[in-house]
Amino acid sequence: MTAHTTPPVAARIARSAAALETPTAPLAGFHRWWEEARAADDSRVERIPFEDLRSWGFAPGTGNLVHDSGRFFSVEGLSAHRPGAPVPRWSQPIVHQPETGILGILAKEFDGVLHFLMQAKMEPGNHDGIQLCPTVQATLSNYTRVHQGGSVPYVERFLRLDPDRRRVLADVLQSEQGSWFYRKRNRNMVVEVTGDIEVRDGFRWVPLGQLHHLLAVEDLVNMDARSVLACLPYPFAGTPPEGSREPGTALLSHLTEARSLERLTAERVPLAGLPGWRRGPDSISREDGAFFSIVAVDVRTGGREVRGGWVQPLLQPHGQGVSALVTRRAGGVRYVLASLRAEPGCATGLEIGPTVQCTPGNYAHLPAEARPPLLDEVLATPADRVLYDTVLSEEGGRFRHARSRYLIVEADAHGGPYDARHDGPYGTPCTQWIPLGELLGLLRHGGYVNVEARTLIACLQSVCGPEDRRTTDEKGV
């Protein structure tokens, strides 16, 4: 097919989304491949004391946990101040990884259907072994081989070193967890290729419809893959066509006003002596046991760039999170109820997040006014209004057993029973109904939509596709 007759990208993505299986990628074949990959995974991850962290140590003076090379990442202290908030001051450890990594998925047509090259990959923090990951998931240190290990397969396809510069379907710098990372960003890419691609062990072509099907399985599709899938120009019903999806002036003004009024400040400080935290032989934890700990692990595996194994610190959250998105359709337009999230590690001060994003257990010792708005209402949603409900893992390379319950619930055409008028500490609404098309327009630019919201957009693709078969409009209310 010549460039002049190639259908628009959105139409090709819609066709791929409609394909649960293809001759190239039968669903039963995926399940066989997946079980074989799980059986072949010989990895072992064990907690160890800090004194056994080879090539890592607590830096003199600051007490920051750093790698001997000065690369990869470090665990440092952070002092945060948000005047007017229920908890105006706090201190915490934070993961500082200034490198920008690549999260890249290769795409290729087979029999007229776009397929995506995914890999089965173990990460040391995964809850249960391997997960389905992007084609490439690598930091700069990984693909420049600072660890003196093996090369990263396919990474050249996402770099300008590739002489056949392919067709880029998505390419945007996106943030990651602003409560745990300090200003971390990764390049989220989808690159279409036309030539022959050798499928290496541990990789498989999958159509988008099959990926959507697999999103309903707990802990299967990893966070990085979900983030990249959200960046695709997906043709949701009730949204403008690709190319005319842009945020309106009202939304941009709302974001600009909120950012200009936001007074959250965060300063990197020494990890040693961090108020309210204490370092033990094998963990750094809050004195009251809340939120998370910093731990150390020994990783043994034969299937990664560093063959044989390595050791590293990980952030281990205490308790399962909840991230929920409320959506409705009115007048033929799909809306989402989004929140503005101010997080200490966020480079832009605040980003658009889900309706609800929290770890409920963390609020037991906090003032009642600190409890997230709409959490109770979302958790009480009747089953016939729940479009999506699955426990998924967060980033497994830096976080240990971090899991969240992801929910998408349907409101009626007027937003009921979810009240959008909950003011933030500076008088701006902290939740607001946003046309989905405008939110997708913001996704084309970095620093606007946080990683939890991106996961929910990928999950929304799986339940509200181009035909929007599983949604209600005002006619049905």
Beta strands, then each sheet from edge to edge (+ up, - down):
strand 1: 44-48
strand 2: 56-58
strand 3: 65-67
strand 4: 74-81
strand 5: 89-96
strand 6: 101-110
strand 7: 113-122
strand 8: 130-133
strand 9: 136-138
strand 10: 167-175
strand 11: 185-192
strand 12: 203-207
strand 13: 265-269
strand 14: 277-279
strand 15: 283-286
strand 16: 292-300
strand 17: 310-317
strand 18: 321-330
strand 19: 333-342
strand 20: 350-353
strand 21: 356-358
strand 22: 386-393
strand 23: 403-410
strand 24: 431-435
sheet 1: 1+ 16- 15+ 14-
sheet 2: 1+ 16- 17+
sheet 3: 2+ 3-
sheet 4: 5+ 4- 13+
sheet 5: 8+ 7- 6+ 9-
sheet 6: 8+ 7- 6+ 11+ 10-
sheet 7: 8+ 7- 12+
sheet 8: 20+ 19- 18+ 21-
sheet 9: 20+ 19- 18+ 23+ 22-
sheet 10: 20+ 19- 24+
end
